[in-house]
Amino acid sequence: MAASKERVRVAGRELTLTNLDKIIYPETGTTKADVLAYYAAVAHVLIPAAAGRPATRKRWVNGVGTAEKPGEVFFQKNLEDSAPGWLPRAAITHKDRTIHYPMVNDPATLTWFGQINSLEIHVPQWQVDSHGNQLNPDRLVLDLDPGEGAGIEECVEVALLARAILQDVGMDPVPVTSGSKGIHLYAALDRSQSSDQISAFARELARALEADHPDLAVSDMKKTLRKGKVLVDWSQNNAAKTTIVPYSLRGRPTPMVAAPRTWREISSPGLKHLDYKAVLRRVQDGKDPFAAVVQAAGHPSGDAGGHGGNGHGGDVHDGNPRLGKYRSMRDPQKTPEPFSGAAGSGDAFVIQEHHASRLHFDLRLEHEGVLVSWALPKGVPESGGKNHLAVQTEDHPMDYLTFHGTIPKGEYGAGEMTIWDTGTYELHKWINGREVIVTLNGSEGGGLGGSKKFALIHTGRGQGKDAEGQWLIHLMDTEHQRGRRPHAAPPPEPAEVPEEEPEDVPDKKAPEDAPEKKEAPAAASRPNLAPQDFGPMMATSGDTADLQGSNWQFELKWDGVRAIMVADETTVRIFSRNGNDVTRTYPELTDRQCWPGQPFVADGEIIAVGPAGRPDFGLLQGRMKLTRPADVAKARTAIPVRLVLFDLLYDDGTDLRRLPLTRRRQRLEQFFRPSGCPLDLSLVLEDKVEHILESARELGLEGVMAKRTDSRYVSGQRTRTWIKLKIEQTQEVVVGGWRPGKGGRQDTVGSLLVGIPEGDKLQYVGRVGSGFSTRELAELRQTVERLARKTSPFHDVPRPDAADAHWIAPQLVGEVTYSEWTGPGRLRHPVWRGWRLDKEPSEVVREA
């Protein structure tokens, strides 16, 4: 059997999935692709049950086998050396060693588990915080395990009896049929007691059930005592024990699931364990009984570390328990700082320059839904020869990514805060409370001056709570930024400890009149109008669920090509998304009299309006490739274009990109002047996004752009502060081959073979033969023959598609519409939309 392979992007991470056709459950024919599809579908309910908990795994490398011949299973705790660096992990020190456990905090980790056939996921009843500390348990569990001669009916009887006892003490348990033999009962806790205390309570509950119902329940694990009875296993509450996480698959002969159930189901005759297909249907119908445990354990009045409530406007935040300490230290009525935050992209960072009582810098990395934060009293190290102190502070909300302003005097962290640099980071290693290695990719004009690799290492020095916050930050050797392997840790040169800590170190405040002893690093020089400095900010595909927790501005998504307009006092030039000068192609947009006289840089979209009165990307194709003046002059009459402006990046000596969108929009409206020129201003739509999408659909438009009103303009980067809400599904592809036409198309091209870059080749995603105009077909044969090569640029192409294929160099990017992705990773019903001359093949990725 040929090994199927697919390159996918999950939660911002790229993974290669292999052997998708491999049979994992022989008795049902369930494949690895089925397993991955199941975990993708239940990720939104499984992850809340597992997040923040060190996970142990049961892995069946060659499948689970059959009842007669079970497959070989490995019980794994420590992460493999081959595990990706971005995978969340916790370092737990046992008596004789430290084990690095994975944590299932995101869908990408769950997909990685499925790829390596780690079918069962087991977790303890406690979590770790961002400092790597083990917390008190947030849930209690009883494992009702039937002995020989007993079954699920007896487990139900014991479950109902245990429920009555738990309800008497204020708990509301949720049952989970284990997918094996018995039933698990979960009840939420408030983290006020230790694992030892909860274990003692569970043991007494089990003994009470045994005393009251000696013919039905037993609390002792001896097999000789369990015949015909149900063991009430209370030991799973021990800090060292784990239980299979709800919604996890089981390594049984058939793909059963640890499935949360309702009490009505538990009490129903004929109760059975559920397989993955039944659980899929329940989840798709919106059923998640275990949500009651997750939500009850969240205790929004305190954070994950038990820091207590905030006491200030309890309903102004998003309820994330990890932000409890942050909220407890601030009053939303007195400080402009954010108290909530939308979900991020997973890899954002910000460095803020904080002029508090003592100048320092704050480094914040997006991780597990919050910004994990360090104060840098001596700033960001500028060389690898000297480490700087870093003090881990409380987690901050995601909206702090764009926060800048003045924190009032008398409030925690009082003083001016500005953004020194922001962007995305590449994660090389993250161990909560121990070690973090990242490459920060700064923004154009930011303080970092580009991309730099840093290691944050916990020192273990200090006393008590102070020891938790003591870290070093080390600038990795510049050789590493050329792709060499990083050192395991920075050199041991110690950091210089400042006389006083920065003001936002927990429980330590410097005097308000303390003199500033450190100057800020030199600000980035004032930008000139070099086009390469003003790359376009890019949006991320999403849906309306991504728009929670922030204020958003809505505009129509214009079906054209991106244009960065760069002007000095005499000339206006146009640059495409990939930095090519396309001024000669659209001369009607560069008349200097159409624009204000000062130097500027503006962002917009070039469109061609079709006969139906709406942008037509196919029509625009007739202008995109023209550069000869005679050709352009002829096409201007047949295919007139317009420029829709939506952002202003630079105006008369001032770089505006650090301003929030609302301020930039005000400047754009002042800048734009209506005239007889083919220039328009993108309208900001005032309505509910659902209504806007419905109108766009009725008008046949491509979709809607949603932009955070506080978003800064980050040149050359893709962010989640701009979200594309598409009405139809589109995918950029790279052309790697073609097949001859038949019948009336025998002299042209029958179809194009297309793919998505994966390593040094293309992952084949299908062939497209419809959507071409007669003119395009006439040109297409010449184009593909000019790029001919002898070998296939694809990893693999099915034999029927490759039989009469001609291969070409993978240099051309196009765009297609499609109905869905098929199981093997092919586009279903692709239709050609047109060439993307503004895109490089390396930029093409599979859309979410």
C-alpha positions in Angstrom: 0.0 0.0 0.0 1.4 3.4 -1.0 1.9 5.7 2.0 -0.5 8.6 1.7 0.8 11.9 2.9 -0.7 15.3 3.4 0.6 18.6 4.7 -1.9 20.5 6.8 -2.0 23.6 8.9 -3.7 23.2 12.3 -4.1 26.1 14.7 -1.3 27.9 13.0 1.1 24.9 13.0 2.1 22.9 9.9 2.2 19.2 10.3 2.8 16.3 7.8 0.3 13.5 8.1 1.4 10.1 6.8 -0.1 6.7 6.2 -3.6 8.1 6.3 -5.0 4.9 4.9 -3.4 2.7 7.6 -5.9 0.5 9.4 -5.8 1.3 13.1 -8.9 -0.7 14.2 -8.9 -3.9 12.0 -12.3 -5.2 13.2 -14.1 -2.0 11.9 -11.6 -0.9 9.2 -11.1 2.4 11.0 -8.1 4.2 9.5 -5.7 6.8 10.8 -7.5 9.4 8.6 -10.7 8.5 10.6 -8.9 8.9 13.9 -7.5 12.3 12.9 -10.9 13.4 11.6 -12.5 12.3 14.9 -10.0 14.2 17.0 -10.3 17.3 14.8 -14.1 17.2 15.2 -14.1 16.8 19.0 -11.1 19.1 19.7 -13.3 21.9 21.0 -14.8 19.7 23.7 -11.8 17.5 24.5 -9.2 20.2 24.9 -11.0 22.0 27.7 -11.1 18.7 29.6 -7.4 18.1 29.1 -5.7 21.6 28.9 -3.0 22.5 31.3 -2.6 18.9 32.5 0.5 16.7 31.9 -0.6 13.9 29.6 0.5 10.3 29.5 -0.3 8.4 26.3 -1.0 4.8 25.2 0.3 4.4 21.7 -0.4 1.6 19.3 2.2 2.1 16.5 0.9 -0.7 14.3 -2.8 -0.4 15.3 -4.8 -2.0 18.2 -5.0 -5.4 16.6 -7.9 -7.8 17.3 -9.5 -9.4 20.4 -7.6 -12.6 19.5 -4.3 -10.8 18.7 -4.0 -7.4 20.4 -1.5 -4.9 18.9 1.7 -3.9 20.8 1.0 -0.9 23.0 3.5 1.6 24.5 2.7 3.7 27.6 4.5 7.0 27.2 5.1 9.8 29.6 8.3 11.6 28.5 8.1 13.4 25.2 10.0 12.0 22.3 13.1 13.9 21.0 11.3 14.1 17.7 8.4 16.1 19.2 8.0 19.5 17.6 9.4 22.4 19.7 6.1 24.3 19.7 4.3 21.4 21.5 3.1 22.5 25.0 4.9 20.6 27.8 5.3 20.5 31.5 8.5 19.5 33.4 7.5 17.4 36.4 10.2 16.4 38.9 9.7 12.9 40.4 11.8 11.2 43.0 14.6 10.1 40.7 14.1 12.2 37.5 12.4 15.0 35.7 9.9 14.0 33.0 8.7 16.4 30.2 5.1 15.7 29.6 3.1 17.0 26.7 -0.1 19.0 27.4 -3.1 18.9 25.1 -3.8 22.6 24.9 -4.5 23.1 21.2 -5.8 21.2 18.2 -2.3 20.9 16.7 -1.1 18.8 19.6 -4.2 16.6 19.3 -3.4 16.1 15.6 0.2 15.3 16.4 -1.0 12.6 18.9 -3.2 11.1 16.2 -0.4 11.1 13.6 1.8 9.0 15.9 -1.1 6.7 16.9 -1.3 7.9 20.5 -4.9 6.9 20.8 -5.5 7.1 24.6 -4.9 10.3 26.5 -4.7 10.1 30.3 -4.4 13.1 32.6 -4.4 13.9 36.4 -7.1 15.9 38.2 -4.8 18.9 38.5 -3.2 21.5 36.2 0.1 23.4 36.1 0.3 27.2 35.9 2.5 29.2 33.6 5.3 29.1 36.2 5.4 25.3 36.0 3.9 24.9 39.5 1.5 22.0 40.2 -1.9 23.4 41.3 -4.5 21.9 43.7 -7.0 19.6 41.9 -9.9 21.2 40.2 -12.0 18.0 39.9 -12.7 14.8 41.8 -13.2 11.5 40.0 -14.6 8.1 41.0 -13.8 5.2 38.8 -16.6 2.6 39.0 -15.1 -0.6 37.8 -17.2 -3.8 37.6 -15.6 -7.0 38.9 -16.2 -10.5 37.4 -19.9 -11.2 37.3 -20.9 -7.5 37.4 -21.5 -5.2 34.5 -22.6 -1.7 33.5 -26.0 -2.2 35.2 -24.4 -2.6 38.6 -22.2 0.4 37.8 -25.3 2.5 37.2 -26.7 1.5 40.6 -23.5 2.6 42.3 -23.3 5.8 40.3 -26.8 6.9 41.4 -25.9 6.2 45.0 -22.7 8.1 44.8 -24.5 11.0 43.0 -26.8 11.4 46.0 -23.9 11.6 48.4 -22.1 14.1 46.3 -25.2 16.3 45.9 -25.6 16.3 49.7 -22.2 18.0 50.0 -22.9 20.5 47.2 -21.3 18.7 44.2 -23.1 18.0 40.9 -21.3 15.1 39.3 -21.2 14.2 35.6 -21.1 10.6 34.5 -18.7 9.3 31.7 -19.1 5.8 30.3 -15.5 4.8 30.1 -15.6 3.1 26.7 -14.1 0.0 28.4 -16.2 -1.6 31.2 -17.3 0.9 33.8 -18.4 4.5 34.5 -16.4 7.5 35.7 -18.0 10.2 37.9 -16.5 13.7 37.8 -17.3 16.6 40.1 -15.8 20.1 39.9 -13.7 21.5 42.8 -12.6 25.0 43.7 -8.9 24.2 44.2 -9.1 25.0 47.9 -7.9 21.6 48.9 -4.9 19.4 48.1 -4.8 16.1 46.3 -4.2 14.3 49.6 -7.3 16.0 51.1 -9.5 15.1 48.1 -8.2 11.5 48.0 -9.1 11.2 51.7 -12.6 12.4 51.0 -13.0 10.1 48.1 -11.8 7.1 50.1 -14.3 7.8 52.9 -17.1 8.1 50.3 -16.1 4.8 48.8 -16.1 3.2 52.3 -19.5 4.6 53.0 -20.9 3.1 49.9 -19.3 -0.2 50.8 -20.7 -0.1 54.3 -24.2 0.8 53.2 -24.3 -1.6 50.2 -21.9 -4.5 50.9 -23.4 -6.7 48.3 -23.0 -4.1 45.6 -19.9 -1.9 46.2 -16.4 -2.5 47.4 -13.6 0.0 48.2 -10.7 -2.5 48.3 -8.8 -3.3 45.1 -8.2 -7.0 45.9 -9.6 -9.0 43.1 -10.8 -11.7 45.5 -13.2 -9.2 47.1 -14.6 -7.7 43.8 -16.5 -10.7 42.4 -20.1 -9.6 41.5 -19.4 -6.1 42.9 -18.4 -2.7 41.7 -15.0 -1.3 42.8 -15.3 2.4 43.8 -11.8 3.3 42.8 -11.0 6.5 44.8 -7.2 6.3 44.2 -7.5 8.2 40.8 -7.5 11.4 42.9 -3.9 10.7 44.1 -1.6 13.4 42.6 0.4 10.7 40.9 -2.5 9.0 39.2 -4.2 9.7 35.9 -7.6 8.9 34.3 -8.5 8.7 30.6 -9.7 12.1 29.5 -13.3 12.5 28.4 -13.7 12.2 24.6 -10.5 10.2 24.3 -10.5 7.1 22.0 -9.8 3.7 23.6 -7.4 1.1 22.4 -10.1 -1.6 22.3 -10.7 -3.9 19.4 -13.3 -1.4 18.2 -13.0 2.4 18.4 -14.9 3.1 21.7 -14.7 6.5 23.5 -14.8 7.7 27.1 -18.1 9.5 26.5 -19.7 12.1 28.8 -23.4 11.3 29.3 -26.5 12.8 30.9 -28.1 11.3 34.0 -31.2 10.5 32.0 -29.1 8.4 29.7 -27.4 6.7 32.6 -30.8 5.8 34.1 -32.1 4.5 30.8 -32.5 0.7 30.2 -30.0 -0.8 27.8 -27.3 1.8 28.5 -24.2 1.0 26.3 -20.8 2.3 25.8 -20.4 4.6 22.7 -18.1 4.3 19.7 -16.5 7.3 18.0 -19.2 7.6 15.3 -21.9 7.9 18.0 -19.9 10.5 19.9 -19.3 12.4 16.7 -23.0 12.7 16.1 -23.6 13.9 19.7 -20.9 16.5 19.5 -22.1 17.7 16.1 -25.6 18.1 17.7 -24.1 20.4 20.3 -24.2 17.9 23.2 -21.3 18.3 25.7 -22.4 17.1 29.2 -18.8 17.5 30.5 -18.9 21.3 29.9 -20.7 21.5 33.3 -17.5 20.3 35.0 -15.2 22.5 33.0 -17.2 25.6 33.6 -17.8 24.9 37.3 -14.1 24.3 37.8 -13.2 27.6 36.1 -14.1 29.7 39.2 -13.7 33.0 37.3 -13.3 34.9 40.6 -9.7 33.5 40.8 -6.9 32.5 38.5 -5.4 29.1 37.8 -2.9 29.7 40.6 -5.5 30.4 43.2 -4.7 34.1 43.5 -8.2 35.1 44.4 -10.8 37.4 42.9 -10.4 40.8 41.4 -13.0 42.7 43.3 -13.4 45.1 40.5 -16.3 44.7 38.1 -16.5 41.0 37.9 -18.3 40.9 34.6 -16.0 43.0 32.5 -13.6 40.2 31.7 -13.7 37.0 29.8 -13.7 34.7 32.8 -10.3 33.2 32.0 -9.1 31.9 35.4 -5.5 32.5 34.4 -6.2 36.2 34.4 -7.4 36.2 38.0 -4.2 37.7 39.4 -4.0 40.3 36.7 -7.6 41.4 37.5 -7.1 41.4 41.2 -4.3 44.0 40.8 -6.3 46.5 38.6 -9.5 48.4 38.7 -11.2 48.7 35.3 -12.9 51.9 36.4 -9.5 53.6 36.9 -7.1 52.2 34.3 -7.4 52.0 30.5 -5.8 48.6 30.4 -7.8 45.8 28.8 -9.6 43.2 30.9 -10.4 40.7 28.2 -9.1 39.5 25.0 -10.1 37.7 21.8 -8.4 34.5 20.8 -5.1 35.1 19.2 -3.1 33.4 16.4 -1.1 31.4 18.8 2.3 33.0 18.0 2.0 36.7 18.7 4.4 38.7 20.9 4.8 42.3 22.0 7.6 44.2 23.8 6.4 47.3 25.6 8.5 50.2 26.8 7.1 51.0 30.2 8.0 54.4 31.8 6.8 53.5 35.3 8.6 54.7 38.4 11.6 53.1 36.8 12.0 52.5 33.1 11.9 48.9 32.0 10.6 46.8 29.1 7.9 44.1 29.2 8.1 41.0 27.0 4.8 39.2 26.4 4.4 35.9 24.5 1.1 34.5 23.5 0.7 31.0 25.1 -2.3 29.0 26.0 -4.7 31.8 25.5 -2.9 34.5 27.5 0.2 36.6 27.3 2.9 35.1 29.5 4.9 38.1 30.6 8.4 39.0 31.8 9.6 42.4 33.0 13.1 43.2 31.7 14.7 45.8 34.1 17.8 46.2 31.9 15.9 46.0 28.6 16.4 43.6 25.7 20.0 42.2 25.5 21.7 43.6 22.4 24.5 41.0 22.3 25.1 37.4 23.4 27.9 38.3 25.7 25.8 39.6 28.6 22.6 38.1 29.9 19.9 40.3 31.4 17.5 39.7 34.3 14.0 38.8 33.4 11.3 38.7 36.1 8.2 36.6 35.3 5.0 38.6 36.2 1.3 37.8 36.0 -0.3 36.6 32.8 -1.9 39.4 30.8 -5.0 39.3 28.5 -4.6 39.0 24.8 -5.8 42.5 24.1 -2.6 43.7 25.8 -0.9 43.0 22.4 -2.0 46.4 21.1 -2.2 48.3 24.4 -0.4 51.6 24.7 -1.3 54.6 26.8 -1.0 56.1 30.2 -1.7 54.2 33.4 -2.9 56.8 35.9 -0.8 57.8 38.9 -1.6 55.8 42.0 -2.6 52.7 39.9 -0.5 49.5 39.6 2.2 50.1 37.0 1.5 53.8 36.7 3.2 55.6 33.8 3.4 55.8 30.1 3.5 52.5 28.1 4.3 52.4 24.4 4.8 49.5 22.0 8.5 49.0 21.2 8.0 46.1 18.8 5.4 43.5 18.0 5.0 40.6 15.6 5.0 36.8 15.6 7.4 34.3 17.1 8.7 30.9 16.1 8.7 28.6 19.1 11.7 26.3 19.5 11.0 25.1 23.1 8.6 25.9 25.9 8.7 24.2 29.3 6.4 26.1 31.8 8.5 27.6 34.6 11.8 26.2 33.2 12.8 27.3 29.7 11.5 29.1 26.7 13.4 29.5 23.4 11.8 31.6 20.6 12.7 33.6 17.5 11.0 36.9 17.6 10.1 38.3 14.2 9.8 42.0 14.8 7.8 44.5 12.7 9.3 46.9 10.2 10.8 49.8 12.1 10.4 48.0 15.4 13.0 48.1 18.1 14.3 44.6 17.5 15.4 45.6 14.0 14.3 42.3 12.5 14.3 38.7 13.7 16.3 37.7 16.8 16.5 34.4 18.8 16.2 34.5 22.6 16.4 32.0 25.4 14.6 32.5 28.7 16.0 30.3 31.4 14.7 30.0 35.0 17.6 30.5 37.4 16.2 28.8 40.5 17.7 31.6 42.6 15.9 33.7 45.1 13.8 32.8 48.1 10.2 31.6 48.3 7.9 33.2 45.8 10.6 35.4 44.5 12.5 32.3 43.2 9.6 31.6 40.8 10.1 34.9 38.9 13.9 34.9 38.6 14.9 34.2 35.0 17.7 35.2 32.6 17.1 36.3 29.0 19.9 35.5 26.6 20.4 36.7 23.0 21.3 33.5 21.1 24.5 33.5 19.0 23.8 35.3 15.7 25.0 32.1 13.9 21.7 30.5 15.0 19.8 33.0 13.0 21.3 31.5 9.9 19.8 28.2 10.7 22.3 26.5 12.9 21.2 24.3 15.8 20.7 26.3 19.0 22.6 25.6 22.2 20.7 23.7 24.9 21.1 26.7 27.2 22.8 30.1 27.2 26.2 30.6 28.7 26.3 30.7 32.5 27.4 34.4 32.6 25.1 35.9 35.4 22.8 38.8 35.0 23.3 42.0 36.9 20.6 42.3 39.4 19.1 45.8 39.5 18.9 47.8 42.8 15.1 47.7 42.6 12.6 45.5 40.6 10.4 47.0 38.0 7.1 48.1 39.3 5.0 45.4 37.6 6.8 42.6 39.5 4.1 41.1 41.8 4.2 42.2 45.4 7.1 44.6 44.8 6.6 48.3 44.0 9.4 50.9 43.6 8.8 54.3 45.1 6.9 56.6 42.7 9.7 59.2 42.7 12.5 56.7 42.1 15.0 58.2 39.5 15.3 56.6 36.1 18.7 55.1 35.7 18.4 53.5 32.3 17.9 55.2 29.0 15.6 53.5 26.5 17.3 51.8 23.6 17.6 54.1 20.6 14.3 54.4 18.8 14.1 53.1 15.3 15.1 55.7 12.8 12.4 57.7 11.0 11.3 55.6 8.1 11.9 56.7 4.5 9.7 55.8 1.6 11.6 52.7 0.5 8.8 50.4 -0.8 10.4 47.3 0.9 9.7 49.0 4.3 6.0 49.1 3.7 4.9 45.5 2.9 1.2 44.9 3.2 -0.4 43.6 6.4 -2.2 40.4 5.7 -5.4 38.9 7.1 -6.2 35.4 8.4 -9.2 33.4 7.1 -11.8 32.9 9.8 -15.5 33.0 10.7 -17.8 35.0 12.9 -16.8 32.9 15.9 -13.3 34.6 15.7 -14.8 38.0 16.4 -15.6 37.6 20.1 -14.2 39.9 22.8 -13.2 42.9 20.8 -14.5 45.8 18.8 -14.4 45.2 15.0 -14.8 47.4 11.9 -16.3 45.8 8.8 -15.6 46.5 5.2 -16.5 44.6 2.0 -13.7 42.3 0.7 -12.8 43.6 -2.7 -12.1 40.9 -5.3 -9.0 42.3 -6.8 -5.2 42.6 -6.2 -3.4 44.4 -3.4 -1.7 47.7 -4.1 0.7 49.7 -1.9 0.8 53.3 -3.2 4.1 55.0 -2.5 4.4 58.7 -3.4 6.9 61.6 -3.0 6.2 65.2 -4.1 6.4 64.4 -7.8 5.7 60.7 -8.4 3.2 58.0 -7.4 4.3 54.3 -7.7 2.3 51.1 -7.2 3.8 48.0 -5.7 2.1 44.6 -5.6 1.7 42.3 -2.6 5.1 40.7 -3.3 6.9 44.0 -3.8 6.9 44.1 -7.6 6.6 47.6 -9.2 3.4 47.5 -11.3 3.2 51.2 -11.9 3.3 50.8 -15.7 0.3 48.4 -15.6 -2.1 50.8 -14.0 -1.1 54.3 -15.2 -4.6 55.8 -14.6 -4.0 55.4 -10.8 -0.7 57.3 -10.7 -1.7 60.8 -11.9 -0.1 63.0 -9.3 -3.0 65.5 -9.6 -5.4 62.9 -8.3 -3.6 62.8 -5.0 -2.7 65.1 -2.1 0.7 66.8 -2.7 2.6 65.5 0.3 4.6 62.2 0.4 2.5 59.3 1.5 2.1 55.5 1.6 -1.5 54.1 1.2 -2.9 50.6 1.1 -5.7 49.5 -1.1 -7.1 47.1 -3.7 -7.2 47.4 -7.5 -10.4 46.1 -8.9 -12.1 45.8 -12.3 -15.9 46.2 -12.3 -17.7 43.7 -14.4 -21.0 44.0 -16.4 -23.0 43.1 -13.2 -21.6 46.2 -11.5 -19.4 44.2 -9.0 -15.7 43.5 -8.9 -14.7 40.7 -11.3 -11.3 39.0 -10.6 -11.5 37.2 -13.9 -11.9 40.4 -15.9 -8.9 41.9 -14.0 -6.7 39.1 -15.4 -6.7 41.0 -18.7 -4.8 43.9 -17.1 -2.5 42.1 -14.6 0.1 40.9 -17.1 0.4 44.0 -19.3 3.4 46.2 -19.2 3.9 47.5 -22.8 2.5 51.0 -23.1 0.5 50.2 -26.3 -1.1 47.1 -24.7 -1.9 49.0 -21.5 -3.5 51.9 -23.5 -5.7 49.5 -25.5 -6.8 47.6 -22.4 -7.6 50.8 -20.4 -10.7 51.3 -22.5 -11.8 47.7 -22.4 -10.9 47.0 -18.8 -10.9 50.1 -16.7 -9.7 49.7 -13.1 -10.3 51.5 -9.9 -8.4 51.7 -6.6 -10.3 51.2 -3.4 -8.3 52.7 -0.5 -8.6 51.3 3.0 -5.5 52.3 5.0 -2.9 55.1 5.3 0.5 54.0 6.5 2.6 57.2 6.1 1.5 60.8 5.7 3.7 63.9 5.2 6.6 62.7 7.3 4.7 60.7 9.9 4.7 56.9 10.1 1.1 56.0 11.1 1.4 52.3 11.5 1.7 52.3 15.3 -1.6 54.1 15.6 -4.8 52.1 16.1 -7.0 51.5 13.2 -9.6 54.1 14.3 -6.9 56.8 14.3 -5.5 55.7 10.9 -9.0 55.7 9.5 -9.6 59.2 10.6 -6.3 60.3 8.9 -7.3 58.4 5.7 -10.7 60.2 5.6 -8.9 63.5 6.0 -6.4 62.5 3.3 -8.8 61.2 0.7 -10.5 63.8 -1.6 -13.2 62.8 -4.0 -12.5 63.7 -7.6 -13.0 62.5 -11.1 -10.1 60.1 -10.7 -10.7 56.3 -10.4 -10.1 56.3 -6.6 -12.6 55.3 -4.0 -12.7 55.0 -0.2 -13.6 51.6 1.2 -16.8 52.0 3.2 -17.0 51.1 6.9 -20.3 49.2 7.2 -22.5 49.9 10.3 -24.5 46.8 10.9 -24.3 43.3 12.5 -21.7 41.2 10.7 -24.3 38.5 10.0 -26.4 41.0 8.1 -23.4 42.4 6.2 -22.4 38.9 5.2 -26.0 38.1 4.0 -26.0 41.3 1.9 -22.5 40.5 0.4 -23.8 37.0 -0.5 -26.9 38.5 -2.2 -24.7 40.9 -4.2 -22.4 38.1 -5.3 -19.3 39.6 -3.5 -16.4 37.6 -2.2 -16.9 38.3 1.5 -16.3 40.8 4.3 -13.1 42.1 6.1 -13.3 42.3 9.9 -10.6 44.5 11.5 -9.9 45.1 15.2 -10.5 48.8 15.8 -7.4 48.9 18.0 -5.2 47.0 15.5 -1.8 48.4 14.6 -0.6 48.0 11.0 2.1 45.3 11.0 3.9 45.4 7.6 4.6 42.1 5.9 2.9 39.9 8.5 -0.3 37.9 8.7 -2.3 38.6 11.8 -5.6 37.7 13.5 -6.5 41.3 14.1 -7.7 41.3 10.5 -10.0 38.4 9.7 -11.2 37.4 6.2 -14.8 36.2 6.2 -15.2 34.5 2.9 -18.6 33.6 1.4 -17.1 31.1 -1.1 -14.1 28.8 -0.4 -11.0 29.7 -2.4 -7.5 28.2 -2.4 -4.3 29.4 -3.8 -2.4 26.7 -5.7 0.9 26.2 -7.5 0.7 24.7 -11.1 3.0 21.7 -11.5 1.7 20.0 -14.6 -1.0 19.8 -17.3 -2.9 17.3 -19.3 -3.8 17.7 -23.0 -7.4 18.6 -23.9 -9.7 16.4 -25.9 -12.4 17.2 -28.5 -12.7 20.9 -29.0 -9.8 21.5 -26.6 -7.3 19.1 -28.2 -5.0 21.9 -29.2 -5.0 23.6 -25.8 -5.0 22.4 -22.2 -7.5 20.0 -20.8 -6.7 20.5 -17.1 -3.9 21.8 -14.8 -2.4 19.7 -12.1 -2.0 21.8 -9.0 -0.5 21.5 -5.5 0.6 23.2 -2.3 4.3 23.5 -1.4 5.6 20.9 1.0 9.4 20.9 1.5 11.2 20.9 -1.9 8.1 19.6 -3.8 4.4 20.1 -4.1 1.7 18.1 -2.3 -0.8 17.2 -5.0 -4.3 18.5 -4.4 -6.1 17.8 -7.7 -6.6 18.9 -11.2 -8.7 21.8 -12.5 -10.2 22.0 -16.0 -13.1 24.4 -15.8 -13.3 28.2 -15.3 -11.0 29.1 -18.2 -12.0 31.6 -20.9 -11.3 30.9 -24.5 -8.6 33.6 -24.5 -7.0 32.1 -21.4 -6.9 28.6 -23.0 -5.2 30.0 -26.1 -2.4 31.5 -24.0 -2.2 28.7 -21.5 -0.6 26.1 -23.9 2.2 28.5 -24.7 2.8 29.3 -21.0 3.0 25.7 -19.8 5.2 24.6 -22.7 7.6 27.3 -22.0 8.1 26.0 -18.4 8.4 22.3 -19.4 10.5 19.9 -17.3 11.1 16.2 -17.5 10.3 15.2 -13.9 7.3 15.6 -11.7 7.4 18.5 -9.1 4.9 16.6 -6.9 5.5 14.2 -4.1 3.0 11.8 -5.6 0.2 11.9 -8.2 -2.4 9.2 -8.6 -1.6 7.0 -11.6 -4.8 8.0 -13.6 -4.0 11.7 -13.3 -0.3 11.2 -14.1 -0.9 8.9 -17.1 -0.7 11.6 -19.9 0.6 14.5 -17.8 3.2 17.0 -18.9 5.3 18.4 -16.0 6.3 22.1 -15.6 8.5 24.1 -13.3 6.4 25.1 -10.2 6.6 28.8 -10.7 3.0 29.9 -11.4 0.4 30.6 -8.7 -3.3 30.6 -9.4 -6.5 30.6 -7.4 -9.5 28.2 -7.5 -12.9 27.9 -5.9 -13.9 24.5 -4.5 -16.7 22.8 -2.6 -14.7 20.9 0.0 -11.5 19.0 0.8 -11.8 15.2 0.4 -10.4 12.7 2.8 -7.1 12.1 0.8 -6.5 15.8 0.7 -7.9 16.7 -2.7 -10.0 19.7 -3.8 -13.5 18.7 -4.8 -15.0 20.5 -7.8 -12.2 23.0 -8.2 -13.0 25.9 -10.7 -10.3 28.3 -11.9 -10.5 31.9 -10.8 -7.4 33.3 -12.3 -3.6 33.8 -11.9 -2.1 35.4 -8.8 0.8 37.2 -10.2 1.2 39.0 -6.9 2.0 35.8 -5.0 5.1 33.7 -4.9 4.8 29.9 -4.8 6.5 29.8 -1.4 3.6 31.9 0.0 1.0 29.3 -0.8 -0.4 27.4 2.1 -3.6 25.4 2.7 -6.3 27.7 3.9 -7.9 26.8 7.2 
